[in-house]
């Protein structure tokens, strides 16, 4: 009986749906250029929407974007403009109803352009 209870608990804990955004190259010969924690407070019964913008100097190009949902919620994140291959990125973040937003965003560029 203990084994079944522990197995059920593990399955419940592992069934986490988080909305992460991973685009481009974030591991091979790239360097983290910008790191920021994007947070927005919760309001009961309301979905929170936030637009986040970053522009890098024009001689640099974004090679990778990593945005991790720190709340492990059902929030969504989308690139609305720019992104990989451009010198700017617009992100649109939308929370679950009644929850806030908490994303860890990293922008990666080629180290040759630093």
C-alpha positions in Angstrom: 0.0 0.0 0.0 2.9 2.4 0.8 4.4 1.7 -2.6 1.2 2.6 -4.4 0.8 5.8 -2.4 4.4 6.9 -3.1 4.0 6.0 -6.8 0.8 8.1 -7.0 2.5 11.0 -5.2 5.5 10.9 -7.6 3.2 10.8 -10.6 1.3 13.9 -9.4 4.5 15.8 -8.7 5.9 14.9 -12.1 2.8 16.1 -13.9 3.8 19.7 -14.1 3.0 21.7 -17.2 5.3 24.7 -17.6 5.5 26.9 -20.7 9.2 27.5 -21.5 10.5 29.2 -24.6 13.7 27.8 -26.1 14.7 29.2 -29.5 17.9 29.0 -31.5 21.3 28.0 -30.2 21.8 28.5 -26.5 24.7 26.0 -25.8 27.2 25.8 -28.6 29.7 28.7 -28.9 27.3 31.4 -27.8 27.5 33.8 -24.9 24.8 35.1 -22.6 24.5 38.7 -23.5 21.4 39.8 -21.4 19.7 38.2 -18.4 16.6 39.5 -16.7 13.8 38.2 -14.4 10.4 39.3 -15.8 7.8 39.4 -13.1 4.2 40.6 -12.9 1.9 40.4 -9.8 -1.3 38.4 -9.8 -4.8 39.8 -9.7 -7.6 37.5 -8.7 -9.7 36.3 -11.6 -7.6 38.2 -14.2 -5.2 37.1 -16.8 -2.0 39.2 -16.8 -0.4 40.2 -20.1 3.0 41.8 -20.4 5.0 42.8 -23.4 8.8 42.6 -23.0 11.2 44.2 -25.5 15.0 44.1 -25.9 17.2 45.7 -28.5 20.8 44.8 -29.0 23.3 46.9 -31.0 22.9 46.4 -34.7 26.2 44.8 -35.2 25.1 41.9 -33.0 22.5 39.3 -33.8 20.5 37.2 -31.4 21.4 33.5 -31.7 19.3 32.1 -28.9 16.4 32.9 -26.6 15.7 31.1 -23.4 12.7 32.0 -21.2 11.9 29.6 -18.3 8.6 29.7 -16.4 9.8 29.9 -12.7 6.2 29.4 -11.4 5.7 26.2 -13.4 2.3 27.5 -14.4 0.2 27.3 -17.6 1.3 30.7 -18.7 2.1 31.3 -22.4 5.0 33.1 -24.0 5.4 34.0 -27.7 7.8 36.0 -29.9 5.8 38.7 -31.6 8.6 40.4 -33.5 12.3 40.0 -34.2 14.0 37.1 -32.4 16.7 34.7 -33.6 18.7 36.3 -36.4 17.6 39.9 -35.6 19.0 42.6 -33.4 15.8 42.9 -31.3 13.0 40.7 -29.8 9.5 41.3 -28.6 8.0 38.8 -26.2 4.3 38.6 -25.1 3.7 36.8 -21.8 0.2 35.8 -20.6 -0.5 34.3 -17.3 -3.2 31.9 -16.1 -6.3 33.5 -14.7 -5.6 34.6 -11.2 -1.8 34.0 -11.4 1.2 36.2 -11.9 4.1 35.9 -14.2 7.7 35.0 -13.3 10.1 34.2 -16.2 13.8 34.0 -16.3 14.8 35.4 -19.7 18.3 35.0 -21.3 19.4 36.4 -24.7 22.4 34.8 -26.3 24.7 36.3 -29.0 27.8 35.1 -30.9 30.9 35.9 -28.8 32.8 37.0 -31.9 30.6 40.1 -32.0 31.2 41.2 -28.4 
